[in-house]
Amino acid sequence: MVGCAVKKNVVPEQEPKVEKVTKVTKKNHWHTCVIQGAKATVTTKSDKITASVTMQAVHDSLIIISVMPALGIEMVRLEATPDELLAFDKVHNRYAKTTFKELNKRLKPKLTWKQLEQICSAEMPGGKDKLHLEYSIGKDTVQFDIKYPARKIDGPVKMNRLKTNKYKQMDISKWL
């Protein structure tokens, strides 16, 4: 065909090739998940602390948990990948780095990447509204209660990781 100084080849009509479509059966599949304003309560033998928490997750990649006990100021942050965990104490300018394997030497029951991802996306078996977890760390018992607001799925996330050079590294065993 020729027209307006443009030449195009005419392709004979063909039936479109149809790929076999497999149904996604993975329950609650998402790529990104953001939960803002969750209320988390941590109870130990001597303390009970309630704080607002923001959890951001990129499926199978990165989780950032920000803890803001007062006035929306981030005081504690956890950055996790399937390979490592970084915990930042922004009040005292320090951080600790560990792996799930090292963490689980002191934590009972064990915590896996998939469980942390389920916690941060409100996908634990108990439901999407609230969660109760209990862990033993050495001889101490710590209870975590989370009340979830609505989550945002597959929207944009701001996954700005902190630079460790601004913080003093601490041994994780001093925090646990």
FIGUPA-654105 format. One line per 3 residues: their letters; for each residue x, y, z of N, C-alpha, C. Coordinates in steps of 0.2 Angstrom, whole numbers, plus 5000, padded with zeros to 4 digits. Atoms other than C-alpha are relative to their C-alpha. Example, Ala and Ser with C-alpha at 12.3 -4.5 7.8 and 13.67 -1.06 7.14 Angstrom:
BEGIN
AS) 5004 4994 5000 5062 4978 5039 5004 5006 5000 ~ 4996 4994 4999 5068 4995 5036 4996 5005 5003 .
This chain:
BEGIN
MVG) 5004 4994 5000 5000 5000 5000 5004 5006 5000 ~ 4996 4994 5001 5006 5017 4996 4995 5006 5001 ~ 5004 4994 4999 4999 5034 5002 5003 5005 5005 .
CAV) 4997 4995 4996 5005 5050 5009 5008 4999 5001 ~ 4993 5001 5000 5023 5045 5005 5002 4995 5005 ~ 4999 5006 4995 5021 5030 5017 4999 4994 4996 .
KKN) 5001 5006 5003 5024 5013 5011 4999 4995 5006 ~ 5001 5006 4995 5017 4998 5021 4999 4994 4997 ~ 5001 5007 5003 5017 4980 5018 4994 4998 5003 .
VVP) 5006 5003 4998 5001 4971 5019 5001 4993 5002 ~ 4999 5007 4997 5001 4956 5030 4994 4996 4999 ~ 5006 5004 5000 4989 4942 5026 4997 4999 5007 .
EQE) 5003 5001 4994 4976 4940 5039 5002 4993 5003 ~ 4999 5006 4996 4981 4927 5052 4996 4999 5006 ~ 5004 5000 4993 4972 4920 5067 5006 5001 5005 .
PKV) 4996 4998 4995 4980 4927 5082 5002 4993 5004 ~ 4997 5006 4996 4991 4914 5092 4998 5002 5007 ~ 5002 4999 4993 4983 4912 5109 5004 4995 5004 .
EKV) 4996 5003 4995 4994 4908 5123 4996 4997 5005 ~ 5004 5003 4994 4988 4896 5137 5001 5004 5006 ~ 5000 4996 4994 4983 4907 5151 4999 4996 5006 .
TKV) 5001 5004 4994 4986 4899 5168 4997 5005 5005 ~ 5003 4996 4995 4975 4905 5182 5004 5001 5006 ~ 4996 4998 4994 4984 4914 5196 4996 4997 5006 .
TKK) 5003 5003 4994 4979 4904 5212 5003 5002 5006 ~ 4997 4998 4994 4990 4912 5224 4996 5005 5004 ~ 5005 4996 4996 4979 4919 5238 5003 5007 5002 .
NHW) 4998 4993 4998 4981 4938 5241 5006 5002 4997 ~ 4994 4998 5003 4994 4941 5228 5000 5007 4999 ~ 4999 4993 5001 5001 4958 5228 5008 5001 4998 .
HTC) 4993 4998 5002 5017 4967 5222 5003 5005 5006 ~ 4998 4996 4994 5018 4981 5235 4994 5001 5005 ~ 5005 4999 4995 5008 4984 5251 5002 5005 5005 .
VIQ) 4999 4995 4996 5007 4999 5262 4995 5000 5006 ~ 5005 5000 4995 4999 4999 5279 5002 5006 5005 ~ 4998 4995 4996 4999 5016 5288 4995 5001 5006 .
GAK) 5004 4999 4994 4993 5020 5305 4998 4994 5004 ~ 5001 5005 4996 4993 5003 5312 5002 5001 5007 ~ 4999 4999 4993 4992 5002 5331 5003 4994 5003 .
ATV) 4997 5006 4997 5005 4991 5339 5002 5001 5007 ~ 4998 5000 4993 5007 4987 5357 5005 4994 5001 ~ 4995 5005 4998 5022 4978 5364 5000 5000 5008 .
TTK) 5001 5002 4993 5020 4970 5381 5006 4996 5002 ~ 4995 5004 4996 5035 4964 5392 4998 4999 5007 ~ 5001 5001 4993 5036 4959 5410 4999 5007 5003 .
SDK) 4999 4994 4996 5040 4977 5415 4997 5006 4996 ~ 5002 4994 5004 5033 4988 5401 4994 4998 4995 ~ 5005 5000 5005 5018 4991 5389 5001 5006 4996 .
ITA) 4999 4995 5005 5021 5002 5374 4996 5000 4994 ~ 5004 5000 5006 5009 5007 5361 5002 5006 4995 ~ 4998 4995 5005 5014 5016 5345 4997 4999 4993 .
SVT) 5003 5000 5007 5008 5020 5327 5006 4997 4996 ~ 4995 5004 5005 5017 5009 5314 4998 5001 4993 ~ 5001 5000 5007 5019 5011 5296 5004 4994 4997 .
MQA) 4997 5006 5003 5023 4995 5286 5000 5000 4993 ~ 5000 5000 5007 5029 4995 5268 5003 4994 4998 ~ 4997 5007 5003 5033 4979 5258 5000 5000 4993 .
VHD) 4999 5002 5007 5039 4975 5241 5000 4992 5000 ~ 5001 5007 5000 5034 4957 5238 5007 4996 4999 ~ 4994 5004 5000 5049 4945 5241 5006 5004 4999 .
SLI) 4994 4995 5001 5061 4960 5241 5002 5004 5006 ~ 4998 4995 4995 5061 4973 5255 4994 5002 5004 ~ 5005 4998 4995 5051 4977 5271 5003 5006 5004 .
IIS) 4998 4994 4996 5052 4994 5280 4994 5001 5005 ~ 5005 4999 4995 5043 4995 5297 5003 5007 5004 ~ 4998 4994 4996 5043 5013 5305 4995 5000 5006 .
VMP) 5004 4999 4994 5038 5015 5323 5000 5007 5002 ~ 5000 4993 4999 5032 5032 5328 4995 5000 5007 ~ 5004 5000 4994 5027 5032 5347 4996 5007 5001 .
ALG) 5003 4993 4998 5023 5051 5348 5001 5005 4994 ~ 5000 4995 5005 5019 5065 5336 5002 4998 4993 ~ 4999 5002 5007 5022 5055 5320 5008 5000 4999 .
IEM) 4993 4999 5001 5041 5056 5323 5003 4992 5000 ~ 4997 5006 5001 5050 5040 5317 5006 4999 5006 ~ 4995 5001 4995 5060 5033 5332 5004 4994 4999 .
VRL) 4997 5007 5002 5063 5015 5327 4998 4998 4993 ~ 5001 5003 5007 5065 5007 5310 5003 4993 4999 ~ 4997 5007 5002 5067 4989 5304 4999 5000 4993 .
EAT) 4999 5001 5008 5073 4986 5286 5002 4993 5000 ~ 4999 5007 5001 5072 4968 5281 5000 4998 4993 ~ 4999 5004 5006 5077 4958 5266 4999 4993 5001 .
PDE) 5000 5007 4998 5075 4940 5264 5007 4997 5003 ~ 4993 5002 4997 5094 4939 5269 5002 5003 5006 ~ 4998 4996 4994 5096 4952 5283 4995 5004 5003 .
LLA) 5004 4995 4997 5088 4963 5295 5004 5005 5003 ~ 4997 4995 4997 5093 4980 5300 4995 5004 5005 ~ 5004 4997 4995 5086 4988 5316 5003 5007 5002 .
FDK) 4998 4993 4999 5088 5007 5318 4997 5003 5007 ~ 5002 4996 4994 5087 5016 5335 5001 5007 4998 ~ 4999 4993 5003 5085 5034 5328 5001 5005 5006 .
VHN) 4999 4995 4994 5084 5042 5346 5007 5000 5002 ~ 4994 5001 4997 5101 5035 5351 5006 4999 4994 ~ 4995 5000 5006 5109 5035 5333 5004 4994 5000 .
RYA) 4996 5006 5000 5113 5017 5333 4996 4995 4996 ~ 5003 5005 5003 5109 5001 5323 5003 4993 5001 ~ 4998 5007 5000 5110 4982 5323 4999 4997 4994 .
KTT) 5001 5004 5006 5112 4970 5309 5000 4993 5001 ~ 5000 5007 4999 5108 4952 5309 4996 4996 4994 ~ 5003 5004 5005 5101 4938 5298 4994 4996 5004 .
FKE) 5006 5004 4996 5085 4927 5302 5003 4994 5004 ~ 4996 5005 4997 5097 4913 5306 5002 5002 5007 ~ 4997 4997 4993 5106 4923 5320 4994 5002 5004 .
LNK) 5005 4997 4996 5090 4931 5326 4996 4994 5003 ~ 5004 5006 4997 5081 4914 5328 5004 4995 5005 ~ 4997 5004 4995 5095 4907 5339 4998 5003 5007 .
RLK) 5003 4998 4994 5087 4918 5353 4993 5001 5000 ~ 5007 4999 5000 5069 4920 5347 4996 4993 4999 ~ 5004 5005 5000 5056 4907 5350 4993 5002 5000 .
PKL) 4998 5005 5005 5046 4902 5340 5004 5004 4994 ~ 4996 4997 5005 5057 4906 5325 4996 5005 4995 ~ 5003 4996 5004 5053 4920 5313 5003 5000 4993 .
TWK) 4997 5001 5007 5055 4918 5294 4998 5006 4996 ~ 5001 4994 5004 5055 4931 5280 4992 5000 4998 ~ 5007 5001 5002 5038 4924 5274 4995 5002 5005 .
QLE) 5004 4998 4995 5030 4926 5291 5000 5008 5001 ~ 4999 4993 5000 5037 4944 5292 4996 5004 4995 ~ 5003 4997 5006 5030 4948 5275 4992 4999 5001 .
QIC) 5007 5001 4998 5013 4941 5281 4998 5005 5005 ~ 5002 4995 4994 5013 4952 5297 5000 5007 4997 ~ 5000 4993 5002 5017 4967 5287 4995 5001 4994 .
SAE) 5005 4999 5005 5004 4964 5274 4993 4998 5002 ~ 5006 5002 4997 4990 4959 5286 4997 4994 4997 ~ 5002 5007 5003 4990 4941 5279 5001 4994 5004 .
MPG) 4999 5005 4996 4992 4931 5294 4993 4996 5000 ~ 5006 5005 5000 4980 4916 5296 4994 5003 5004 ~ 5005 4998 4996 4970 4925 5310 4996 5006 4997 .
GKD) 5004 4995 5003 4963 4939 5299 5004 5006 4998 ~ 4997 4994 5002 4966 4956 5292 4999 5006 5005 ~ 5002 4995 4995 4960 4966 5307 5005 5001 5006 .
KLH) 4996 4999 4994 4971 4962 5321 5004 4993 5001 ~ 4995 5005 5000 4986 4951 5326 5002 5000 5007 ~ 4996 5001 4994 4993 4944 5342 5005 4995 4999 .
LEY) 4994 5005 5000 5010 4936 5343 5004 5000 5006 ~ 4997 5001 4994 5020 4930 5357 5007 4997 4999 ~ 4993 5003 5001 5039 4927 5357 5004 5000 5007 .
SIG) 4995 5001 4994 5052 4921 5370 5006 5003 4997 ~ 4994 4997 5001 5068 4931 5369 5004 4998 5006 ~ 4996 5002 4994 5080 4922 5381 4995 4998 5005 .
KDT) 5005 5002 4995 5070 4921 5397 4994 5005 5000 ~ 5005 4996 5000 5059 4935 5393 4995 4999 4995 ~ 5005 5000 5004 5042 4935 5385 4998 5006 4997 .
VQF) 5003 4994 5003 5036 4948 5373 4994 4999 4996 ~ 5006 5001 5004 5019 4950 5366 4999 5006 4995 ~ 5001 4995 5005 5015 4960 5350 4992 4999 4998 .
DIK) 5007 4999 5002 4997 4966 5347 5000 5005 4994 ~ 5001 4995 5006 4993 4975 5330 4993 5000 4998 ~ 5006 4998 5003 4977 4983 5325 5001 5003 4993 .
YPA) 4999 4998 5007 4977 4985 5306 4995 5005 4997 ~ 5005 4996 5004 4969 4999 5296 5000 4997 4993 ~ 5000 5002 5007 4965 4997 5278 5007 5000 4997 .
RKI) 4993 5000 5003 4980 4992 5268 4999 5002 4992 ~ 4999 4998 5007 4985 4999 5251 5004 4995 4996 ~ 4996 5005 5004 4990 4986 5238 5002 5003 4993 .
DGP) 4997 4998 5007 5000 4989 5222 5000 5007 4998 ~ 4999 4993 5001 5002 5007 5224 5007 5002 5001 ~ 4993 4998 4999 5018 5017 5225 5002 5000 5007 .
VKM) 4997 5000 4993 5029 5015 5240 5007 5004 5000 ~ 4993 4996 5000 5044 5026 5246 5004 4996 5005 ~ 4995 5005 4996 5057 5013 5251 5007 5003 5001 .
NRL) 4993 4997 4999 5071 5025 5256 5003 4996 5006 ~ 4996 5004 4995 5084 5014 5265 5004 5005 5004 ~ 4995 4996 4996 5094 5023 5279 5007 4998 4999 .
KTN) 4993 5001 5001 5112 5025 5277 5003 4998 5007 ~ 4998 5002 4993 5121 5016 5291 5006 5004 5002 ~ 4994 4996 4998 5136 5028 5291 4998 5005 5005 .
KYK) 5002 4995 4995 5126 5040 5301 4998 4997 5007 ~ 5002 5004 4994 5123 5027 5315 5006 4996 5003 ~ 4995 5004 4997 5134 5018 5327 4998 4993 5000 .
QMD) 5003 5007 5000 5133 4999 5325 5001 4997 5007 ~ 5000 5003 4993 5128 4989 5340 4999 4992 4999 ~ 5001 5007 5001 5128 4970 5343 4993 4999 5002 .
ISK) 5007 5002 4999 5111 4963 5341 4998 4997 5006 ~ 5002 5003 4993 5112 4953 5357 4999 5005 5005 ~ 5001 4995 4995 5113 4969 5367 4992 5002 5000 .
WL) 5007 4998 5001 5095 4973 5360 4995 4994 5002 ~ 5005 5006 4998 5088 4955 5363 5001 4997 5006 .
